[in-house]
Amino acid sequence: VQLQASGGGLVQAGGSLRLSCAPSGRTFSSYDMGWFRQAPGKERVFVAARSWRDGSTYYADSVKGRFTISRDIAKNTEYLQMNSLKPEDTAAYYCAAGRRYCSNIGCYVVRDNYDYWGQGTEVTVSS
């Protein structure tokens, strides 16, 4: 079972990218989905999550209002739309799936609450 993350690249500050996350081998329709990022030399941190149960979304303060997590059910694909990108958004981005069925952001930010991880896709934002 794998998650395939894609869509990263090089973009100028103020630009946009859309990351995709698709599973291979199974559907993740009943999983909470999350996105994390890891900048060089830093730990992997929470970016956004979406609840399977009611579709609620949660965001890190640093991306709130700029990033949007969503799902295309027909394509079985999770997206992270990133707008107004800043140089500090530069990182490897990872999608993740879990079945803890969190109900608050304090649960979604914990990496151990996710069971499956994608391989990461690189995002570089130039100033």
WOMOKA-V516820 format. One record per residue. N is the residue number from 1. PHI is phi in whole degrees, -180 to 180 (none if undefined). Layout:
N,PHI
N,PHI
This chain:
1,none
2,-138
3,-109
4,-107
5,-97
6,-153
7,105
8,-70
9,168
10,-104
11,-144
12,-79
13,-55
14,93
15,-83
16,-133
17,-144
18,-123
19,-92
20,-122
21,-141
22,-129
23,-84
24,-119
25,100
26,-164
27,-97
28,-113
29,-65
30,-109
31,-115
32,-67
33,-120
34,-139
35,-125
36,-128
37,-143
38,-137
39,-83
40,-54
41,78
42,-123
43,-81
44,-76
45,-128
46,-67
47,-119
48,-160
49,-151
50,-134
51,-79
52,-66
53,-66
54,-132
55,77
56,-61
57,-119
58,-137
59,-138
60,-68
61,-57
62,-69
63,-119
64,-59
65,89
66,-115
67,-108
68,-137
69,-98
70,-154
71,-135
72,-106
73,-62
74,-62
75,-94
76,53
77,-131
78,-102
79,-125
80,-129
81,-84
82,-119
83,-115
84,48
85,-65
86,-121
87,-55
88,-72
89,-83
90,-61
91,-180
92,-88
93,-106
94,-123
95,-98
96,-149
97,-132
98,-148
99,-123
100,-80
101,51
102,-62
103,-125
104,-153
105,-65
106,-60
107,-85
108,-67
109,-79
110,-85
111,-61
112,-67
113,-85
114,-115
115,-97
116,-130
117,-132
118,-82
119,-85
120,96
121,-134
122,-84
123,-121
124,-124
125,-113
126,-93
127,-89
